Each structure stands twice: as structure tokens, then as C-alpha cells.
Amino acid sequence: MRTYLECIPCFMQQAFRAAKVATDDDEKIKEVLNSIGEMVRSISLDNTPPETGNIVYQKIREITGNNDPYQKIKKDNIDEALSLYPELKELIEKSDDRLLTAIRIAIAGNVIDLGVNKNFNIVDDLKKILKQDFAFCDYEEFKNQLSKAKSILYLGDNAGESVFDKLLIEELGKPVTYVVREIPVINDCVIADAVASGIDEVAEIISSGSTAPATILNLCNLEFIDRFEDADLVISKGQGNFEGLSQVNRSVFFMLKAKCPVIARNLNVKENDIVLKSINLY
């Protein structure tokens, strides 16, 4: 997905929020804003938003000296999600369609997005999404692909969300490789976060090599690229991964909540809609 003009003020807002979390030094926060402001002049609208985000968060790390400003927030999100795990597991077991319920729960976890300037309440959003209609729901296609798949590549997004991903992985019934970011960026999941969520109990965990808040293929390592090309089924969670992979030449199932008007417009859905959408099915 290309960058739109509306993305530019969003980059500035993200930089301000992240810098404030990273440091209480006003001079450093101002330096971050100055640096990102200068960078805006050279942003290419042909790049995906996460490619620009990669530069933004690199600048924040360099200027503030804080490599993981969201570490405590991620832990709190994971702990809250884990506290809900037994109840959600029981909900899946009692549902008429366990797989679809697990998909809804996994998408509900996508609300934990600190790159978007929106408040969220995990419990309230779960209740809404469990009853909400899908804007796109390629569920029959998903089940068909799942039935034939011998290997599944599951692209994670934020740290707290990974607990909800675990619930879905347990319903897939196939070998799964769970993919995380190479380094901390916003509240996205890295290997330590995935282990804290219990993903290691149900899947192999690997890093994509990406330092951006998304899966950007030209930033990924060769191991990931090989697995991405060879996987029978690719599940992509979240807006960032959609932004980075919406133009790829292989089949992908995107699961997300459209929390941003630009994403909603690109998907031809409404803001806050939930989506299970496939591309390039052959």
C-alpha cells in the first residue's frame, strides 16, 4: 500500500507520542520532532507507510537512547490478555464454530495498537467484535486453504495481541511458524514477547528480520523470505502487515480491524470494520 497525504501528520503524531514515552526530556522530544519534520520533506508517497515508520522509530531510538520505550506497556497488555485467556478458551470450546470464534478473538486483539491515536478497552472490544459482522469474510476460502495446508506462516503484530493469536493457533490443527519483528518497534511483538504470551507452546517462533512496524520484504532475512514463499498458508495480522504486503504476488489472508480511515478506504470498508480478506487465491 502506498503512502497517502493523510499519513504524514500521522507520522508526526506517532513520533510525538513515542518520544514522550521514551523520555521526559523536552529538548530531546523537540529534537525528535525537528528531525521527523525535516524528514517529511523527502518522504516518497510511493513507499509503504511502514517503510517511513522504520525511519521514524530509528530516529526516536537514536535521539532518546531508549530502544524499547513501550516495554512496560507491552508487558501490561500481555498480562491483561493472559488473564482473559481461560475465559476465552472456554468461549471457543462452547461455540458452534470454534475456528470462526477463534478468528474473531484474534482480530479483537488487533485493537491493542499504540501506533494509532485511539483509546481501546480489550474487554469491551472483545464483546463488540464477537457479535460484529465482517466487512469482508473469506471464511470458506480460509477453511479450504487450511484443510490442504501442511505448513502455516502466521505473521504476528502487537505484543498483547499474540495471546489471542495463541487461541487461534490452537484451533488451526497444523504446524505453525509464528513471525515477529527483529527489534522492538512501537508495541509490536518480538521473540521475548511471544514467549511471554505462550506462543512457544503452540508454534515455532522466528524473527522476520524486519525493523519496521510491519513485514517489509526488502527488510526481511533470507530464512523468512524462504518460508514466506514456501508456506502453504500465510496469515497476516494487523494494519502494518497489510500495508507492507497488500501488493505481494502470493496468497495471503489478512485479519485486522480497520482502525485508520486511510486503511478503511484502501480496503473499501468503514472505519472500525473487521476483516478476513484473501488475496491471490489460485
DATAVEN-V642694 format. One record per helix or strand of 2 or more residues. SS is the DSSP state (alpha for helix, beta for strand). FROM is the first residue (numbers start at 1). LEN is the number of residues. If there is no record, write none. Layout:
ss: <SS | SS>
from: <FROM | FROM>
len: <LEN | LEN>
This chain:
ss: <alpha | alpha | alpha | alpha | alpha | alpha | beta | alpha | beta | alpha | beta | alpha | alpha | beta | alpha | alpha | beta | alpha | beta | alpha | beta>
from: <5 | 26 | 49 | 71 | 98 | 122 | 134 | 139 | 152 | 161 | 176 | 191 | 199 | 204 | 217 | 222 | 233 | 238 | 252 | 261 | 274>
len: <18 | 15 | 16 | 24 | 14 | 8 | 4 | 10 | 4 | 12 | 5 | 6 | 3 | 4 | 3 | 9 | 5 | 8 | 6 | 7 | 6>
